[in-house]
Amino acid sequence: MNDKSSAPAAPKTRINGSAADSLPAFFEPLLAKQYNSAEVSRIVEGCFSRRASTLRANAILSNREEVARALDEAGIAWHGVSWYSDAFVIEDAGERKLWDLPAYDEGKLYLQSLSSMLPPLVLGAAPGLDILDMCAAPGGKTTQLAALGGKGAHITACEMHAPRAEKLEFNLRKQGASNVVVMRTDARRLDEFFRFDRILVDAPCSGSGTLRARDPKMPARFTEKLIDKSVKAQRALLGKALSLLKPGGKLVYSTCSVLACENENIVSACLKEAAKRGSFEIEPIELLGIEELPLLPTKIEGTLCVCPTDLYEGFFVSSIKRIA
């Protein structure tokens, strides 16, 4: 990217009923370098969709049945998804109504996008494993990992910014995730003395998969400069993560972006560099019910990229195993 074009672009108008709102002018041409016209249209349409509220039952303090009962008693319609029994899609209520539920105050449920529930599921967690969450705040994926792994999993969560670390610690307490240790540090500076069985790198990114075209602040936030900045951080984070992974260990790299420059290109470049000091391979993602996901094509077989829709945010997920 060229920093000279990082200022917010003039809004791009779409007509014929699709929308008459704004997306940065550079976005669709950037997508067109990676996707065919039908796929670009799907992504853009997703940016104009009104996304449903979604949540998951917190298995540390509750279960699917209890949360379902709480929703039913409050008259909140919902349905599930085939790939994760603890996930709920809310059909006719916004987040404010969910905030009023006692189950919310008690930490028995967590408001979280469906797409962001995927990386912890792909990574997996189990008692006895040492797990690192490199970019943990605000804690949705961290608490999900804690719920998946049970009290016997040992989780280290990194967050370098104090206010975000405080938010992370608050959510961990509220969700009952007592098996998580928070390190207020930049995960890129972790000593290679540390080694982990599982590592989650949910990297900071441009957020291209979460764009809402009717957000008046979006054109100023989503810029080519932000993409450039994100790419640099992503390469450093994934490179460090690969060096911290134990032989036989598993790493998940994910972003809420649909751009290859933040996704497949990062994975390919870091694996090439890491091959100088170890043996790694892409582990194909297999989830029961994965066919339900609105997927986009990716340049690396075995990875997945979710298209933004009225239910899903755009999201990339890859799984890497260290052989030696």
PEPE-V447549 format. One record per pair of residues at least 12 apart in sequence whose ideal C-beta (glycine too) atoms are under 7 Angstrom apart, sorted by the first residue. I is the first residue (numbers start at 0). J is the second residue. Records with the same first field share a line. If there is no record, write none. Layout:
I: J, J
//
This chain:
0: 223, 226, 227
1: 223
2: 224, 227
4: 25, 223
5: 222, 223, 224
7: 23, 218, 219, 222
8: 23, 24, 25, 218
9: 24
10: 218
11: 24, 27
17: 47
18: 47, 212
20: 47, 212, 213
21: 212, 218
22: 43, 46, 212
23: 218, 221
25: 223
27: 39, 43
29: 258
30: 42
33: 259
34: 295
38: 295
41: 306
42: 257, 306, 307, 313
45: 306, 307, 308, 313
46: 210, 211, 212, 307
47: 212
48: 308, 309
49: 309
50: 309, 310
51: 88, 89, 309, 310
52: 89, 92, 93, 94, 97, 110
53: 86, 87, 88, 89, 111, 112, 113
54: 87, 97, 108, 109, 110, 111
55: 85, 86, 87, 108, 109, 111, 116, 143
56: 85, 108
57: 106, 107, 108, 109, 142, 146, 174
58: 85, 146
59: 145, 146, 174, 175, 176
60: 105, 106, 107, 174, 175
61: 102, 107, 108
63: 84, 85
65: 107
66: 87, 102, 107, 108
69: 100, 102
70: 87
73: 100
75: 89, 92, 96
76: 90, 91
77: 89, 90
78: 90
80: 113, 288, 291
81: 288, 291
82: 286, 287, 288, 289, 291
83: 116, 120
86: 113, 116
88: 310
94: 110
97: 110
106: 173, 174, 175
109: 139, 142, 174
111: 139
112: 312
113: 310, 311
114: 305, 311, 312, 314
115: 139, 140, 314
116: 143
117: 314, 316
118: 140, 199, 201, 251, 253, 316
119: 140, 143, 144, 147, 199
120: 286
121: 251, 284, 286, 316, 318
122: 197, 199, 249, 251
123: 147, 197
124: 144, 147, 148, 152, 197
125: 148, 152
126: 148, 149, 151, 152
127: 151
128: 148, 152, 196, 197
129: 153, 195, 196
130: 144, 148, 152, 153, 154, 195, 196, 197
131: 155, 195, 198, 243
132: 144, 154, 156, 157, 199
133: 157, 186, 198, 199, 200, 236, 240
134: 157, 186, 200, 201, 202, 203
135: 156, 157, 158, 167
136: 158, 163, 164, 166, 167
137: 163, 166, 167, 170
138: 167, 170, 171
140: 199, 201
141: 154, 156, 167, 171, 176, 179
142: 170, 171, 174, 176
144: 199
145: 176, 178, 179
150: 178
152: 178
153: 178
154: 178, 179
155: 180, 182
156: 179, 181
157: 182, 184, 186
158: 181, 183
159: 183, 184, 185
161: 183
164: 181, 183
167: 181
168: 181
186: 236, 239
187: 235, 236, 239
189: 239, 243
191: 242, 243
193: 243
194: 243, 245
195: 243, 244, 245, 248
196: 245, 248
197: 248, 249
198: 240, 243, 244, 250
199: 251
200: 236, 237, 240, 250, 251, 252
201: 253
202: 232, 233, 236, 252, 254
203: 229, 232
204: 229, 233, 254, 255, 256, 261
205: 221, 225, 226, 229, 256, 258, 261
206: 221, 255, 256
207: 221, 256, 257, 258, 313
208: 255, 256, 257, 307, 312, 313, 314
209: 255, 312, 313
226: 258, 260, 261
229: 261
230: 260, 261, 265
233: 261, 265
234: 265, 268, 269
237: 252, 265, 269
238: 269, 272, 273
241: 269, 273, 279
244: 321
245: 321
246: 321, 322, 323
247: 321
248: 321
249: 282, 318, 320
250: 319
251: 316, 317, 318
252: 266, 317, 319
253: 314, 315, 316
254: 315
255: 312, 313, 314
256: 313, 315
257: 295, 304, 313
259: 298
262: 304, 315
263: 297, 298, 299, 302
266: 299, 317
267: 299
277: 321, 323
278: 322, 323
279: 319, 320, 321, 322
280: 320, 322
281: 299, 301, 302, 317, 319
282: 301, 318, 319, 320
283: 301
284: 301, 302, 303, 316, 318
292: 305
293: 305, 306, 308, 311
294: 306
299: 317
302: 315, 316, 317
303: 316
//
